[in-house]
Amino acid sequence: MTAASLSLGSPLDLTFAALADPTRRAILSRLAAGEATVMELARPFALSQPAISKHLKVLERAGLISRGRDAQRRPCRLEAGRLAEANAWLETYRRHWEGTYLRLDALLEELKAEEFNERTNPQQGALS
């Protein structure tokens, strides 16, 4: 996916595209603890400062981080709003799958009860 194609996507598309990369997810995890400079963010990775800057541009374009200006520093900050939007979108599907799993659990319990009844009352199971 190119930078040009990312700029044409919806905010949700940009968010998920940014989150698809483990380095960018690690950067967001670090920023959840507080703001950091590019050099501080680059430290744990075996990446050059320009490579980290590219990751930061993707995160910034997606609205997941912002960069401020503090004298000579340009600290990066986590912007949780887009993550909340992605979470809200995912929540719809979580509720769907939770309901599906609850129905499956109920069916399994029913089948277990039937199997138990057939084992404890074999003649009654044959009659039904």
C-alpha positions in Angstrom: 0.0 0.0 0.0 1.5 3.3 -1.0 1.3 6.6 0.8 -0.9 8.0 -2.0 -3.4 5.2 -1.7 -3.6 5.7 2.1 -4.3 9.4 1.7 -7.5 8.5 -0.3 -8.9 6.1 2.3 -11.5 6.8 5.0 -10.3 7.5 8.5 -11.2 4.0 9.6 -9.2 2.6 6.6 -6.2 4.7 7.5 -6.4 3.6 11.2 -6.5 -0.1 10.3 -3.7 0.3 7.7 -1.6 2.1 10.3 -2.3 -0.6 12.9 -1.4 -3.4 10.5 2.3 -2.9 11.1 3.8 -4.2 14.4 6.4 -1.4 14.6 3.6 1.2 14.5 1.6 -0.7 17.1 4.7 -0.8 19.3 5.2 3.0 18.8 1.5 3.5 19.9 2.1 1.3 23.0 5.1 3.4 23.9 3.2 6.7 23.4 0.4 5.4 25.6 2.9 5.8 28.5 3.4 9.5 27.5 4.9 11.7 24.8 8.3 10.9 23.3 10.7 12.3 20.7 11.5 10.6 17.5 14.9 9.5 18.9 13.2 8.1 22.0 10.8 6.2 19.8 13.6 4.9 17.6 15.7 3.6 20.4 14.1 0.1 20.9 14.1 -0.6 17.2 16.9 -1.6 14.8 15.6 1.1 12.4 17.1 4.3 11.2 15.6 7.6 12.2 14.2 8.2 8.7 12.5 4.8 8.8 10.9 5.6 12.2 9.9 9.0 10.7 8.1 7.3 7.9 6.2 5.2 10.5 5.3 8.3 12.4 4.0 10.0 9.2 1.7 7.1 8.6 0.4 7.2 12.2 0.0 11.0 12.0 -1.9 10.8 8.7 -4.2 8.3 10.3 -4.8 10.7 13.2 -3.3 8.3 15.8 -0.6 10.6 16.9 0.2 14.3 16.8 3.5 16.1 16.9 4.0 19.2 18.9 6.7 21.8 19.1 8.5 22.3 22.4 11.6 24.5 21.8 14.0 22.2 19.9 11.9 19.1 20.5 9.0 17.8 18.5 7.4 15.4 20.9 4.9 12.9 19.6 1.6 12.2 21.5 -1.0 9.5 21.2 -4.3 10.7 19.9 -6.8 8.2 21.2 -9.9 9.4 19.3 -9.3 7.3 16.1 -8.6 4.3 18.3 -11.9 4.8 20.0 -13.6 5.0 16.5 -11.9 1.7 15.5 -12.9 0.1 18.8 -16.5 1.2 18.3 -16.5 -0.4 14.8 -15.1 -3.6 16.1 -17.5 -3.6 19.1 -20.4 -4.2 16.7 -18.7 -7.4 15.5 -17.7 -8.4 19.0 -21.4 -8.3 20.1 -22.3 -10.4 17.0 -19.8 -13.1 17.7 -20.5 -13.0 21.5 -24.2 -13.8 20.7 -23.1 -16.5 18.3 -20.9 -18.1 20.9 -23.6 -17.9 23.5 -26.0 -19.7 21.2 -23.4 -22.3 20.5 -22.7 -22.8 24.2 -26.4 -23.3 24.8 -26.6 -25.9 22.0 -23.6 -27.8 23.4 -25.1 -27.8 26.8 -28.3 -29.2 25.3 -26.4 -31.9 23.4 -24.5 -32.8 26.6 -27.7 -33.2 28.5 -29.2 -35.4 25.8 -26.1 -37.6 25.8 -26.1 -37.8 29.5 -29.8 -38.8 29.5 -29.2 -41.5 26.8 -26.3 -43.0 28.9 -28.3 -43.0 32.2 -31.6 -44.1 30.7 -30.7 -46.1 27.6 -34.2 -47.5 27.1 -35.8 -44.1 27.3 -33.4 -42.8 24.7 -34.3 -45.7 22.3 -38.1 -45.0 22.8 -37.8 -41.3 21.8 
